[in-house]
Amino acid sequence: MLIKSSQNGFYHPHASDITPQALYQSRRDLLKHLATGVAGAALASWASREAFAQSGAAALRGAKSGVAGAMTLDKLTEYKLASSYNNFYEFGTDKADPAKAAHTLKTSPWTVEVEGLVKKPARYALEDLLKLSAQEERIYRLRCVEGWSMVIPWVGYSLSELIKKVEPLGSAKYVEFVTQADPRTMPGIGSKVLDWPYVEGLRMDEAMHPLTLLSFGMYGEVLPKQNGAPVRLVVPWKYGFKSGKSLVKIRFTEKQPATAWNRTAPGEYGFFSNVNPDVDHPRWSQATERRIGEDGLFAKKRKTLMFNGYEAQVGQLYAGMDLKKLF
């Protein structure tokens, strides 16, 4: 159901219930044989997938991406770790809080409203978003500002597909993303750590870049709620907090959006927040990182890569900019 607009209980499984990496790999190999490259055609209803997702049984197919830079050969982070060590402050500030608390989030029905400086504002039901474009699997590095990283196989399509559909006006220079803020289902909303709702933003050329992903799944399955279900952003060359989760609104603006962390601590979190080993956080270095799952007693930290390793693909977006000043 697509509603035109004229206006500007996840249960997180116990460790024994989570899909083992070996089983996921086997399933992914099977999907490679079954996938036709067009997602959604053979999928059950979203409500059915949502029910099965709680046991790790809901497949979300995606053909291997052909977008340059979208398929890193880095070793995947185990699903168990990627789905239990998260930043999602709407469910608490500890890394384990989202996996414990996100079962309260109701993800069906779900709509995303697109508004602002566009010719075709609309309110998209989730099933309509899923049908907008063929889904792809993309293996992206995710680098967080706290100094840890993961490698996750996401499922979705380039955000640019949605942007082209709504036809931004020439005056639209930025895209703002708003996360769900429901105190009934998100216990962290009661805290004063941020000014809710959580808002993020991208410059238009960043939002249109083919690497910027509108994601509905990971590891061949629908997104767990603690990872941003049912739809989230993934911007792989920026620190993780730029990739808004559980999106309910996408707004096109002429002025740079006032984003959540930048409003709270502008000296620590810039609007661009590109991964940059030469720009330290005021309280720690960004020169190295700890890959989750490789953090044994004697494990060496990895050297942080400029733009998280995507410099060849996105470096031209920032030509001539002072990336230490515009961090």
C-alpha positions, 0 to 999 in steps of 0.5 A: 500500500502506497499512500500519497501525501501532500504534506511537507515484540521482537524476541531476541533469541538466546545464544543457542537460538541464533543462527550459527555461522556455518548454517548461515553460510550453508543457507547463503550458498543455497540462496546463490543457486535459488536467487534470480536477482529480483528480490520480493517476487518469491517472498512471503508477506512481511508479517510472515517474515517478521514472525519467522525472523525471531528464530532466524528462519526468514530468508531475505534474498539478494543477488551479489552486488555489482556496485564497485566496492560493495563486496569486500573480501574481509572475513565476516563478523559472526552473526552472533556478535553482530546481533548482540554488540550494538549501538542503539541508544533508544534501547540503552547505552550499553552495547548489550542493551539493544539485544536485551531490550529491542523485543518491545519494538513493533515493526509491523505495520511500518511506514516511511514518510518521504517529504520536503523538497520533492515533487512526489512526497509519499508515505511508503508502506514497508512492502512497497519499499521492498518492491522499489528495487532488486535487492543485493547482498553487499559485504561492508565494513562498519567502523564505529567512532568508539574504535571497533569495527565489524564486517557485515553482509547487508541486504538492500539496495542503493538509496538513490533508487528511492531518491530518483523515485520521489524526484527531489527539487533543485533546491534540495541539498541535503537528506535528513533521516529520522528514527522512530521515537516511541517511549512505549516500545523504546525504553531509552527514549526516557533518558536525556543522553540525546535530544529525541528523535534521533536525526541524521543527515547526508549531503545530496551527493552522499545520499545519491552515491551507489554505496549508500544502502537502504537496508532491510536485512543482513546475513541473508535474513531480515534485520534483527530489531537491535540492528535497526529493523525493519529498514535502516541506512548503511553508509560504509565510509562514515562512522556507524552513528551516521547510519540511521536505524528504524527509519520513519521519515526521510526529508529533503532540505535546502539547509544542513540538518541539525543531527543528533550527535552533532547537536549534543557534542559538536566538538566531538561529532561533526556533520560529515563524520567520515572515517579518518585516521588523521582526525582523533576524537577528543578523548581517543585516537582514531588511528587504529581499530579493534575488529569485533571477534579478533580481540584476543589477549594478544590480538593486534589492532588494525590500522584504520583506513581512510574512508574505512577503505572506500577512498577509491569510491568516495574520495572525489566527493570531498575533493578540495575540502579540509577534512580536519576542519570539516570532520 
